[in-house]
């Protein structure tokens, strides 16, 4: 689970975060990778009939002394996101703890949308009456769980024609009155900007098509999970920092179990210097061993105090939009639903951590 900040880069100085009089706390809903929390045919074919993220969660076992597994869900149990009651319950829980919106991962593969049923129902029904935005998880699905081009289930491809079809669909979501906006522009994030063959073409086409159809052009953020650069130079409005930054750790994709101390790892992640503004992010915990078994990555020794220190260093600023990830779980090892709250009146850092790590 991760906590981040989104702000208007144009109002920021180099290496700073923009300041605004209004803040909004947004939880990134569900984890980025498949299979998530309802079955689909693609995952049935790859993993077996009825496979969901809960399959991995329930069968997980501790791999070393003190390893917190299985990490079973609290609050809402083994929910199914196709059910309106589950989505409504999540929104009620989010409101209860001060979260003001969801960012849903959006899966688009050359005109084909996957895991689309829950969000289709959100759009069609108008429920939950809860603000939202979208983040495009533009990576190949594979059985390796980390977006690697091995044992491919669904490959991500790109074209100018597909960009056109994509923004035509996105405009429907952008026009929803619940859609989150920054400076009146619908907020849209792209997970792997450098995978786009021509990022400037894509971002400009998205803006031009929106203007042509009378829709306010989107506020575009590139997520730096795979390369830490200023995405404004590629046509975006800013860079969303991402955690955990696995690239700063030793051999994150190698075989064998990798166990890292939470505080020590975060010091490495925040030690980088930049000459451009970023929108900070703080992850609460990470354990993908339910997916990758003895080849997983596990962070240990997270605590309310460690989280408070990390949060205050990274995110304790007055910003337009703050984002938290992930609402349901950042990995199967951190059971959902999860809530990260930073509300100075009602919640302490200890309250936040307990909700995330329960």
Phi and psi in degrees as a GROMACS rama.xvg file:
@    title "Ramachandran Plot"
@    xaxis  label "Phi"
@    yaxis  label "Psi"
@TYPE xy
-138.377  150.252  UNK-2
-124.282  127.847  UNK-3
-137.783  177.128  UNK-4
-128.022  134.323  UNK-5
-117.007  133.113  UNK-6
-147.554  173.315  UNK-7
-80.8897  109.098  UNK-8
-61.2742  -30.1199  UNK-9
-64.4491  -19.4742  UNK-10
-96.1474  5.04418  UNK-11
-104.101  148.991  UNK-12
-86.4337  171.421  UNK-13
-59.595  128.399  UNK-14
73.7129  13.6073  UNK-15
-119.632  172.971  UNK-16
-114.757  134.887  UNK-17
-61.8611  150.19  UNK-18
-115.586  137.088  UNK-19
-135.847  158.493  UNK-20
-77.2122  -14.1587  UNK-21
-118.617  138.025  UNK-22
-119.726  153.971  UNK-23
-143.665  126.63  UNK-24
-97.3434  121.373  UNK-25
-124.946  128.475  UNK-26
-97.7325  128.283  UNK-27
-73.5523  121.871  UNK-28
-91.5787  121.758  UNK-29
75.6879  158.702  UNK-30
-85.492  158.148  UNK-31
-65.4314  -42.1454  UNK-32
-82.0958  160.159  UNK-33
-61.9691  163.029  UNK-34
-102.226  -10.7728  UNK-35
63.5298  -152.462  UNK-36
-116.528  31.0021  UNK-37
-158.268  150.511  UNK-38
-76.4765  149.822  UNK-39
-140.611  157.695  UNK-40
-57.1697  -38.7738  UNK-41
-61.3237  -40.3874  UNK-42
-77.339  -31.6167  UNK-43
-57.9198  -44.5258  UNK-44
-68.5736  -35.0366  UNK-45
-83.1344  -34.1543  UNK-46
-122.183  -17.0691  UNK-47
121.323  152.635  UNK-48
-56.4906  128.877  UNK-49
82.5302  7.9122  UNK-50
-66.7352  134.243  UNK-51
-140.798  178.63  UNK-52
-59.0325  -30.9065  UNK-53
-63.3155  -26.5738  UNK-54
-59.1995  -45.8146  UNK-55
-68.713  -40.8787  UNK-56
-59.7443  -48.0645  UNK-57
-69.1173  -30.4133  UNK-58
-93.2834  -2.12932  UNK-59
-65.2697  147.506  UNK-60
-135.95  150.658  UNK-61
-63.9346  140.097  UNK-62
-107.929  -6.88358  UNK-63
-158.777  165.456  UNK-64
-61.8547  129.017  UNK-65
85.4925  0.665322  UNK-66
-73.0944  121.204  UNK-67
-82.4124  84.0092  UNK-68
-149.162  146.236  UNK-69
-73.114  147.061  UNK-70
-103.613  89.0931  UNK-71
-85.3447  152.783  UNK-72
-69.9991  148.691  UNK-73
-112.431  -171.071  UNK-74
57.1179  -75.544  UNK-75
-107.33  1.56105  UNK-76
67.2123  -158.404  UNK-77
-82.633  74.9774  UNK-78
-76.4564  163.169  UNK-79
-120.13  117.219  UNK-80
-69.8016  -9.09108  UNK-81
-74.5246  -14.6781  UNK-82
-89.8339  127.029  UNK-83
-59.2357  -36.3094  UNK-84
-61.976  -37.1446  UNK-85
-66.7417  -43.0917  UNK-86
-66.9676  -39.5439  UNK-87
-65.5839  -40.8916  UNK-88
-63.0429  -38.9771  UNK-89
-64.1891  -42.5787  UNK-90
-64.5742  -40.2582  UNK-91
-62.3077  -42.8202  UNK-92
-64.5992  -40.4291  UNK-93
-61.1294  -48.1409  UNK-94
-60.0488  -39.9715  UNK-95
-57.013  -34.6357  UNK-96
-104.565  17.131  UNK-97
89.3286  4.57406  UNK-98
-79.2557  137.476  UNK-99
-111.571  0.634571  UNK-100
-175.459  164.522  UNK-101
-116.041  144.428  UNK-102
-109.896  113.219  UNK-103
-90.1153  133.969  UNK-104
-68.691  137.002  UNK-105
-117.845  123.174  UNK-106
-111.519  104.446  UNK-107
-123.731  121.07  UNK-108
-125.902  89.9843  UNK-109
49.6905  51.0749  UNK-110
92.7457  -11.9838  UNK-111
-100.371  125.259  UNK-112
-101.15  137.353  UNK-113
-117.416  156.379  UNK-114
52.7984  36.155  UNK-115
-88.9225  -18.6458  UNK-116
-58.5718  -47.9516  UNK-117
-58.2047  -45.348  UNK-118
-72.1932  -34.2611  UNK-119
-55.0016  -42.1571  UNK-120
-71.3597  -34.1691  UNK-121
-60.8461  -45.7352  UNK-122
-66.5403  -46.7294  UNK-123
-69.5791  -37.0385  UNK-124
-90.1077  -21.4462  UNK-125
77.2556  7.55161  UNK-126
-124.97  144.153  UNK-127
-71.1777  151.944  UNK-128
-79.0095  78.9823  UNK-129
-148.501  131.512  UNK-130
-58.8761  150.879  UNK-131
-153.052  162.456  UNK-132
-144.437  -179.5  UNK-133
-125.059  148.759  UNK-134
-129.606  124.041  UNK-135
-81.1112  115.87  UNK-136
-87.0673  74.3674  UNK-137
-85.9559  69.1599  UNK-138
-138.605  155.904  UNK-139
-65.3038  137.586  UNK-140
-85.4852  132.239  UNK-141
-143.494  169.838  UNK-142
-79.2626  3.20106  UNK-143
-90.9233  -12.5721  UNK-144
75.5517  -9.06135  UNK-145
-118.48  26.0357  UNK-146
74.0339  14.8301  UNK-147
-76.9684  151.717  UNK-148
-85.3137  54.811  UNK-149
-134.957  142.254  UNK-150
50.1721  56.2597  UNK-151
-70.123  136.12  UNK-152
-100.647  -51.2677  UNK-153
-138.201  123.221  UNK-154
-90.9546  138.517  UNK-155
-87.4912  126.466  UNK-156
-127.994  166.219  UNK-157
-140.329  152.272  UNK-158
-166.025  160.941  UNK-159
-63.2592  -39.2912  UNK-160
-61.4381  -41.8067  UNK-161
-67.5192  -36.7896  UNK-162
-55.7942  -42.4398  UNK-163
-62.8443  -48.1763  UNK-164
-63.4689  -36.4854  UNK-165
-64.1292  -48.88  UNK-166
-69.0907  -28.5175  UNK-167
-60.1963  -41.0352  UNK-168
-71.738  -42.9483  UNK-169
-60.9418  -33.4861  UNK-170
-59.7577  -29.1922  UNK-171
-64.1427  -41.6826  UNK-172
-70.7473  -42.8891  UNK-173
-58.7377  -28.7914  UNK-174
-82.5194  -8.46197  UNK-175
-66.8393  134.24  UNK-176
-63.0795  -17.4852  UNK-177
-84.1319  -9.09441  UNK-178
-66.4632  132.969  UNK-179
-72.0452  136.905  UNK-180
-127.726  146.425  UNK-181
-116.12  118.87  UNK-182
52.7615  41.8942  UNK-183
69.3007  12.5289  UNK-184
-110.031  131.425  UNK-185
-62.2832  129.213  UNK-186
-81.3757  124.55  UNK-187
-137.611  127.935  UNK-188
-110.801  148.32  UNK-189
-123.293  124.978  UNK-190
-70.0674  -43.0213  UNK-191
-125.117  78.3318  UNK-192
-59.0221  -36.0662  UNK-193
-75.9988  -8.02351  UNK-194
-77.7987  -18.8134  UNK-195
-66.459  128.637  UNK-196
-57.6592  -36.66  UNK-197
-142.194  84.6213  UNK-198
-56.7757  -38.5509  UNK-199
-64.8342  -39.1845  UNK-200
-61.9979  -45.5206  UNK-201
-64.7354  -49.0052  UNK-202
-64.9242  -38.9847  UNK-203
-69.4145  -39.6299  UNK-204
-61.7374  -42.3973  UNK-205
-58.4374  -45.0438  UNK-206
-68.6586  -44.9153  UNK-207
-62.0706  -44.5697  UNK-208
-64.0914  -39.0119  UNK-209
-63.1314  -47.4567  UNK-210
-61.026  -40.8597  UNK-211
-60.788  -33.0432  UNK-212
-99.9143  12.577  UNK-213
76.404  19.3077  UNK-214
-105.092  134.288  UNK-215
-58.5767  135.399  UNK-216
-63.015  146.779  UNK-217
-74.2317  154.96  UNK-218
-93.9815  108.505  UNK-219
-102.954  126.908  UNK-220
-118.175  132.022  UNK-221
-93.3439  132.068  UNK-222
-89.724  132.833  UNK-223
-96.3043  33.6172  UNK-224
-65.212  -23.3411  UNK-225
-117.25  -19.3681  UNK-226
-155.238  129.082  UNK-227
-93.8982  90.4756  UNK-228
-135.343  170.571  UNK-229
-81.6769  104.299  UNK-230
-74.9229  -4.93923  UNK-231
-62.0599  -30.6476  UNK-232
-70.7908  -9.91108  UNK-233
-109.604  13.9009  UNK-234
101.307  0.242325  UNK-235
-86.9286  170.256  UNK-236
-91.4225  -10.3286  UNK-237
174.423  178.608  UNK-238
-115.061  123.052  UNK-239
-88.6339  115.452  UNK-240
-67.3321  156.165  UNK-241
-139.065  140.25  UNK-242
-136.846  150.276  UNK-243
-75.1128  141.963  UNK-244
-84.8819  87.6935  UNK-245
-64.6579  -22.4877  UNK-246
-65.4912  -19.9769  UNK-247
-84.7237  -5.60989  UNK-248
-96.3069  159.331  UNK-249
-73.5141  122.235  UNK-250
47.895  57.4966  UNK-251
-65.1197  -24.4093  UNK-252
-101.334  6.46558  UNK-253
-75.9286  162.552  UNK-254
-71.2381  157.368  UNK-255
98.667  153.23  UNK-256
-74.2486  130.959  UNK-257
-112.611  116.963  UNK-258
-115.542  125.743  UNK-259
-126.562  142.977  UNK-260
-73.3541  131.444  UNK-261
-57.8778  -52.0652  UNK-262
-66.716  -43.1616  UNK-263
-63.4306  -40.8696  UNK-264
-65.5977  -40.8089  UNK-265
-66.6648  -32.7431  UNK-266
-61.5865  -38.2213  UNK-267
-65.9103  -39.1974  UNK-268
-67.8509  -33.3992  UNK-269
-96.9643  1.64513  UNK-270
-79.0502  -12.0712  UNK-271
-70.5796  142.357  UNK-272
-107.057  146.425  UNK-273
-135.913  156.904  UNK-274
-109.679  24.74  UNK-275
-142.67  157.111  UNK-276
-76.5831  145.145  UNK-277
-131.422  164.209  UNK-278
-108.83  106.566  UNK-279
-64.17  161.915  UNK-280
-146.231  141.919  UNK-281
-131.469  122.02  UNK-282
-90.9291  148.554  UNK-283
-92.4824  -43.3729  UNK-284
-159.238  164.361  UNK-285
-157.059  130.678  UNK-286
-159.247  102.788  UNK-287
-101.226  19.289  UNK-288
-64.5545  -27.3158  UNK-289
-59.849  -27.7557  UNK-290
-90.2104  -47.1004  UNK-291
-104.295  1.06904  UNK-292
56.8914  -130.367  UNK-293
-76.1933  5.23618  UNK-294
-107.036  14.0096  UNK-295
-81.6696  176.127  UNK-296
-119.369  128.329  UNK-297
-129.794  129.581  UNK-298
-102.258  131.168  UNK-299
-118.842  165.316  UNK-300
69.8118  25.808  UNK-301
-71.5936  150.727  UNK-302
-156.872  165.197  UNK-303
-58.2024  -39.3151  UNK-304
-68.3027  -42.904  UNK-305
-64.4105  -42.0395  UNK-306
-64.4608  -42.7699  UNK-307
-59.4821  -44.9556  UNK-308
-61.3169  -47.3459  UNK-309
-62.4131  -43.7542  UNK-310
-63.1411  -48.0806  UNK-311
-64.0427  -34.8467  UNK-312
-69.5341  -32.9674  UNK-313
-100.432  -37.4454  UNK-314
-125.366  -1.14512  UNK-315
-82.1246  67.466  UNK-316
-137.652  161.447  UNK-317
-87.8231  106.874  UNK-318
-128.772  162.242  UNK-319
-64.6982  -50.6928  UNK-320
-134.246  132.112  UNK-321
-112.409  139.379  UNK-322
-117.909  142.308  UNK-323
-119.574  142.259  UNK-324
-139.775  147.489  UNK-325
-107.281  153.464  UNK-326
-66.5901  -49.5916  UNK-327
-80.0325  -49.5354  UNK-328
-176.078  144.458  UNK-329
-80.1354  -29.3803  UNK-330
-148.705  161.697  UNK-331
-58.5984  -22.4655  UNK-332
-73.9187  -13.3455  UNK-333
-114.748  98.6557  UNK-334
-66.9525  152.524  UNK-335
-112.379  173.645  UNK-336
-76.4954  150.424  UNK-337
-112.768  148.295  UNK-338
-130.719  127.01  UNK-339
-113.508  126.733  UNK-340
-127.124  133.897  UNK-341
-128.592  91.3097  UNK-342
-129.156  109.941  UNK-343
-64.2367  -23.1371  UNK-344
-84.6107  -45.4017  UNK-345
-100.292  -21.5431  UNK-346
-130.474  147.435  UNK-347
-107.775  169.029  UNK-348
-59.0292  -35.1466  UNK-349
-63.522  -41.5573  UNK-350
-60.8507  -42.6743  UNK-351
-59.6495  -52.4245  UNK-352
-61.5966  -41.5177  UNK-353
-63.0783  -37.5477  UNK-354
-66.2657  -37.1183  UNK-355
-76.0154  -37.8762  UNK-356
-99.2715  0.732753  UNK-357
